């Protein structure tokens, strides 16, 4: 197994966890702003945990956050659909495909 694949086996789950924490934290803040004060507490705790989780992998910062953004997009669309009953539209799907393609380039294109 290549070094990249070994890294991805733990980096991707860590970044997906970070994305879930960030999206959950944002959802908590939104809930707090809409009249449920406990949402602020949940949101704050989730956002601090996100900041820790996203910075654990030892990749270059720019590459790490580029890949994270692609994973965050996917997780945030799941939260939007499940928690807020929002629909995926054509612009979201097309723009999202470009974001995910960029994340794939950052993940798999290894500079020589």
N, C-alpha and C positions, 0 to 999 in steps of 0.2 A: 504494500500500500504506500502511495507517495506521501511525502511530508505534507503537501497541501491537503490531501484527503484526510489525513490524521488531524490536522488543525480544524478542518471544517466539521468533523464529528463532534467537537465540543464548542467551537465558535458559533455555529448556526443556532444550536439550542440556546446558548447564552444570549445571543442577539434577539431571538424570538421571545425569550423571557423578558428582556429589556423592552421590547416593543409592546408586549402585553402590559407590562407595568406602566409604560408611558401612556398608552391608550387608555388604560384603566384610570390612571391619575387624571388625565384630561376629562374623562367621563365623570369622575368624582367631582372635579371642579365645576363642570357644567351642571351637575346635580345640585351642588351647593348654591350656585347662582340661581337655580330655579326653585329655591325654597327648602332644600333639604340640607341643613347645616352640617350633618355628619359627612356629607360628600366632601367638604373641605378637608376634613381630617383624613379620610380615605385617600383623597387626591394627593395631599401633601406627602403622606407616607409612601404612596406608590411612586411618586415622582423622585423622591430621594433614593428609593430602592432602584429605580430605573437608572439613575446617574451612576450608581455603583456597578450595576450589572453590565451596562454598555461599555464601561471602561476596563473591565477585567481582561478581555483578550489583548494580546501583545502585538497586534498588527499596527502598522503605521496609522496615525490618527485619521488622515484624510481617506485612506482606503477603507478603514473600519467603519467610519461614519457613512461613507458612500454605500457600502453594502447594507448597513443598518437602515438607511433611509428606504431602500427597496423592501426590506422585510417589514419595516414599520408601515409602509403603504399597505401591504397585504393585510397585516393584523388590524390596522385602523379601519379598513373597509369591512372586515368581519365584525368589528365592534359597531360600526355605523349601521350595518344591516341588522344585527341581532339586538343591540341595546336601544337603538334609536329608530329602527324600522325604516331606514333610508334605503333607497333603491340605487343600484349601480346603473349609471347612464353611459351612453356611448363615449362622451368625453372622458369620463372617469376610467373606463376600460381602455381606451386608446392611450391616454396619458399614463395610466398605470402600467401598460405594457412597455412603454418607453422607459419608465422608472425602473421596472424589473429588469429590462434588457441592460440598462446601465449598471445595475447591481451585479448582473452576471459577468459583464466585462470586467468590472473591478475585482470580482472574485476569481475568475479563471484565467485572465490574461496576465501571465507572469513575465515581468520585465527580465531581460537577459543581461 
